[in-house]
Amino acid sequence: MKTLVAQVDILETMTPSSFSSFRDRLETASGFQSIQFRELEFLLGYKRGSTLAYVKPDFPGYDRLQRRLGESTVIDHFYDFLATRGAQIPLALKNRDLSQPNEPNEQVQMEILRLYKSSPEVSILFELMTDFDEGLQEWRYRHIKLVERTIGAKHGTGGSPGVPFLKESLFKPIFHDLWAIRHQM
């Protein structure tokens, strides 16, 4: 994630006019239309079915993205892992609508807190997951500032509302429950 975030430094050397000189030729190269980035978001648990409205059904990868919307996420597999460590995962989470984003859960938070205190080897994993999540949020922030810097209030290249759309995800962690318990450690 640190390497990915550092790449923004290079892009920030571009002036708004230099970006405008080739922006119209990007066509489907917009990050907004990136099937791979949406897949990553969906796999991590940040699912927004509304983003499919901006991808044409005949676009390569659309079917794959539609399928990913209804698949288990990293968070769902995290719940499975926690259960192998003795955590009681609420049935509502195990049987949830997989097309919806993952949400924080107090019972899961208490189980994670218990494991933090009783299993140092697991706490290392939790910290690595938090590091990854922080890196993703840092990348989102740097990306938003880059977009503001180069196109300002214009709509996004792929037809999105631009900066306002990007800001929707800025403070949305992937691992909600790991962040929610920080003050209890």
C-alpha positions as CSV (number, residue, x, y, z in Angstrom):
1,M,0.0,0.0,0.0
2,K,2.9,2.4,0.8
3,T,4.2,1.8,-2.8
4,L,0.8,2.5,-4.3
5,V,0.3,5.7,-2.3
6,A,3.8,6.9,-3.3
7,Q,2.9,6.6,-6.9
8,V,0.5,9.6,-6.5
9,D,3.6,11.8,-6.0
10,I,4.4,11.3,-9.7
11,L,0.9,12.0,-10.9
12,E,0.8,15.2,-8.8
13,T,3.5,16.7,-11.0
14,M,0.9,17.0,-13.7
15,T,-0.8,20.4,-14.1
16,P,-4.5,20.7,-14.7
17,S,-3.8,21.8,-18.3
18,S,-1.5,18.9,-19.0
19,F,-4.1,16.5,-17.7
20,S,-6.8,18.2,-19.8
21,S,-4.6,17.8,-22.9
22,F,-5.3,14.0,-22.9
23,R,-8.3,13.5,-20.6
24,D,-10.8,13.1,-23.3
25,R,-8.8,10.2,-24.8
26,L,-9.0,8.2,-21.6
27,E,-12.4,6.8,-22.5
28,T,-12.9,3.7,-20.3
29,A,-9.5,4.1,-18.7
30,S,-11.2,6.0,-15.9
31,G,-10.7,4.5,-12.5
32,F,-14.4,4.9,-12.0
33,Q,-15.0,2.3,-14.7
34,S,-12.2,0.1,-13.6
35,I,-13.6,-3.4,-13.2
36,Q,-10.5,-4.5,-11.3
37,F,-10.8,-1.7,-8.7
38,R,-14.5,-2.4,-8.2
39,E,-13.7,-6.1,-7.8
40,L,-11.1,-5.2,-5.2
41,E,-13.7,-3.1,-3.3
42,F,-16.3,-5.7,-3.5
43,L,-14.0,-8.5,-2.4
44,L,-12.9,-6.4,0.6
45,G,-16.5,-5.8,1.5
46,Y,-17.1,-2.3,0.3
47,K,-20.0,-3.0,-2.0
48,R,-21.9,-0.3,-3.8
49,G,-24.3,-1.8,-6.4
50,S,-25.0,1.6,-7.7
51,T,-21.5,1.7,-9.3
52,L,-22.7,-0.9,-11.8
53,A,-24.9,1.8,-13.3
54,Y,-21.8,3.4,-14.7
55,V,-20.5,0.3,-16.4
56,K,-22.2,-0.9,-19.6
57,P,-23.5,-4.5,-19.5
58,D,-21.5,-5.3,-22.6
59,F,-18.2,-3.9,-21.1
60,P,-15.6,-6.6,-20.6
61,G,-15.7,-7.8,-17.0
62,Y,-19.2,-6.6,-16.2
63,D,-20.5,-10.1,-15.6
64,R,-17.6,-10.8,-13.3
65,L,-18.3,-7.7,-11.4
66,Q,-22.0,-8.5,-11.1
67,R,-21.0,-11.9,-9.8
68,R,-18.6,-10.5,-7.2
69,L,-21.4,-8.3,-5.9
70,G,-23.1,-11.4,-4.5
71,E,-20.0,-13.3,-3.3
72,S,-18.4,-13.6,0.1
73,T,-15.9,-11.0,1.1
74,V,-12.6,-10.9,3.0
75,I,-14.7,-9.8,6.0
76,D,-16.9,-12.9,5.7
77,H,-13.8,-15.1,5.6
78,F,-12.4,-13.1,8.6
79,Y,-15.5,-14.1,10.5
80,D,-14.8,-17.7,9.6
81,F,-11.3,-17.3,10.9
82,L,-12.5,-15.7,14.1
83,A,-14.9,-18.6,14.6
84,T,-11.9,-21.1,14.3
85,R,-10.4,-19.1,17.2
86,G,-13.5,-19.6,19.4
87,A,-15.3,-16.4,18.5
88,Q,-19.1,-16.4,18.5
89,I,-20.2,-14.8,15.2
90,P,-23.8,-13.7,15.1
91,L,-26.0,-15.8,12.8
92,A,-27.3,-12.5,11.2
93,L,-23.8,-11.9,9.9
94,K,-23.2,-15.4,8.7
95,N,-26.6,-15.3,6.8
96,R,-26.4,-11.7,5.6
97,D,-27.2,-10.4,2.2
98,L,-23.8,-10.6,0.5
99,S,-24.6,-7.9,-2.0
100,Q,-24.6,-5.3,0.8
101,P,-21.6,-3.7,2.4
102,N,-20.2,-5.1,5.6
103,E,-21.1,-3.1,8.7
104,P,-19.6,-2.9,12.2
105,N,-20.9,-5.3,14.8
106,E,-20.5,-4.9,18.6
107,Q,-20.5,-8.6,19.3
108,V,-17.7,-9.2,16.8
109,Q,-15.8,-6.3,18.3
110,M,-16.0,-7.9,21.8
111,E,-14.7,-11.2,20.4
112,I,-11.8,-9.4,18.6
113,L,-10.9,-7.6,21.8
114,R,-10.9,-10.9,23.7
115,L,-8.6,-12.4,21.1
116,Y,-6.3,-9.3,21.2
117,K,-5.8,-9.9,24.9
118,S,-5.6,-13.7,24.9
119,S,-3.8,-14.5,21.6
120,P,-0.7,-12.4,20.8
121,E,-0.2,-14.2,17.5
122,V,-3.6,-13.2,16.4
123,S,-3.1,-9.6,17.5
124,I,-0.2,-9.4,15.0
125,L,-2.6,-10.3,12.2
126,F,-5.2,-7.7,13.4
127,E,-2.5,-5.0,13.3
128,L,-1.4,-6.0,9.8
129,M,-5.1,-5.8,8.7
130,T,-5.3,-2.4,10.3
131,D,-2.1,-1.3,8.5
132,F,-3.6,-2.4,5.2
133,D,-6.8,-0.6,5.9
134,E,-5.0,2.6,6.8
135,G,-3.0,2.4,3.6
136,L,-6.2,2.0,1.5
137,Q,-7.7,5.1,3.3
138,E,-4.5,7.0,2.7
139,W,-4.5,6.1,-1.0
140,R,-8.2,7.3,-1.2
141,Y,-7.3,10.6,0.4
142,R,-4.3,11.2,-1.9
143,H,-6.4,10.2,-4.9
144,I,-9.1,12.7,-4.0
145,K,-6.6,15.5,-3.6
146,L,-5.0,14.6,-6.9
147,V,-8.4,14.7,-8.6
148,E,-9.3,18.0,-7.0
149,R,-6.0,19.4,-8.0
150,T,-6.3,18.3,-11.7
151,I,-10.0,18.7,-12.5
152,G,-11.5,20.6,-9.6
153,A,-15.3,20.4,-9.5
154,K,-15.7,18.8,-13.0
155,H,-17.4,15.4,-13.4
156,G,-15.2,12.4,-13.3
157,T,-13.7,11.0,-16.6
158,G,-16.0,7.9,-16.4
159,G,-19.1,10.0,-15.8
160,S,-19.1,9.9,-12.0
161,P,-19.9,13.1,-10.0
162,G,-16.1,13.4,-9.4
163,V,-14.7,14.5,-6.1
164,P,-18.1,14.2,-4.2
165,F,-18.3,10.5,-5.3
166,L,-14.7,9.8,-4.2
167,K,-15.3,11.5,-0.8
168,E,-18.1,9.0,-0.1
169,S,-15.6,6.3,0.5
170,L,-12.9,8.4,2.3
171,F,-13.6,7.5,5.9
172,K,-15.1,4.1,5.3
173,P,-12.7,1.5,6.7
174,I,-12.8,-2.1,5.4
175,F,-12.2,-3.6,8.9
176,H,-14.7,-1.5,10.9
177,D,-14.5,-3.7,13.9
178,L,-10.8,-3.4,14.3
179,W,-11.0,0.4,14.3
180,A,-14.0,0.5,16.7
181,I,-12.1,-1.1,19.5
182,R,-8.9,0.9,19.5
183,H,-9.9,2.9,22.5
184,Q,-10.5,-0.2,24.6
185,M,-7.0,-1.7,24.3
